[in-house]
């Protein structure tokens, strides 16, 4: 096997190990992952709230983290609204 192919294979194994570790952590917490569609309005909102830098809009992991923060804020606001009635 060529040196480049070996390095790619090792990198793929490391990514898979990390993916598996995160999956097991989610299972333990009782959490699940879902794919979501985010439009320009959602990206603009995350930027305005300081959750996402415009330069990071193409970084899937950073965007996923920002979406998580946005969801947690929204859920917190909904809980407050429910409790105030």
C-alpha positions as CSV (number, residue, x, y, z in Angstrom):
1,X,0.0,0.0,0.0
2,X,1.3,3.5,-0.8
3,X,2.3,5.8,2.0
4,X,-0.5,8.3,1.2
5,X,-3.1,5.5,1.2
6,X,-1.9,4.3,4.6
7,X,-2.1,7.8,6.0
8,X,-5.7,8.2,4.6
9,X,-6.7,4.9,6.0
10,X,-5.3,5.7,9.5
11,X,-7.1,9.1,9.4
12,X,-10.3,7.4,8.4
13,X,-10.0,5.0,11.4
14,X,-9.3,7.8,13.8
15,X,-12.4,9.7,12.5
16,X,-14.5,6.5,12.9
17,X,-13.2,5.9,16.4
18,X,-14.2,9.5,17.3
19,X,-17.6,9.2,15.7
20,X,-18.2,6.0,17.7
21,X,-17.2,7.6,20.9
22,X,-19.6,10.6,20.4
23,X,-22.4,8.2,19.4
24,X,-21.9,6.2,22.6
25,X,-21.9,9.4,24.7
26,X,-25.2,10.4,23.1
27,X,-26.7,7.0,23.8
28,X,-25.7,7.3,27.5
29,X,-27.3,10.8,27.7
30,X,-30.4,9.7,25.9
31,X,-29.8,12.1,23.1
32,X,-30.2,11.7,19.4
33,X,-28.9,13.4,16.3
34,X,-31.1,14.7,13.4
35,X,-30.3,16.3,10.2
36,X,-31.9,19.8,9.9
37,X,-32.1,22.2,7.0
38,X,-31.0,25.7,7.8
39,X,-31.7,28.6,5.4
40,X,-30.2,32.0,5.1
41,X,-32.5,33.5,7.7
42,X,-31.3,30.9,10.3
43,X,-27.7,31.7,9.4
44,X,-28.3,35.4,9.7
45,X,-30.0,34.9,13.1
46,X,-27.0,32.8,14.4
47,X,-24.6,35.6,13.3
48,X,-26.8,38.4,14.9
49,X,-26.9,36.4,18.1
50,X,-23.1,35.9,18.1
51,X,-23.4,32.2,17.8
52,X,-21.7,32.0,14.4
53,X,-19.0,34.0,12.7
54,X,-19.8,34.7,9.1
55,X,-16.4,33.2,8.1
56,X,-17.5,29.9,9.7
57,X,-20.7,29.5,7.7
58,X,-19.1,26.7,5.7
59,X,-17.6,24.8,8.6
60,X,-20.2,22.0,9.3
61,X,-19.0,21.3,12.8
62,X,-19.1,25.0,13.8
63,X,-22.5,25.5,12.2
64,X,-23.8,22.4,14.0
65,X,-22.6,23.7,17.4
66,X,-24.2,27.1,16.6
67,X,-27.5,25.4,15.7
68,X,-27.4,23.5,19.0
69,X,-26.9,26.7,20.9
70,X,-29.7,28.4,19.0
71,X,-32.1,25.4,19.8
72,X,-31.2,25.5,23.5
73,X,-31.9,29.2,23.6
74,X,-35.2,28.8,21.9
75,X,-36.2,26.0,24.2
76,X,-35.2,28.1,27.2
77,X,-37.4,31.0,26.0
78,X,-40.3,28.6,25.3
79,X,-40.0,27.2,28.8
80,X,-40.0,30.7,30.3
81,X,-43.1,31.6,28.3
82,X,-44.9,28.4,29.4
83,X,-44.0,29.0,33.0
84,X,-45.2,32.6,32.9
85,X,-48.7,31.7,32.0
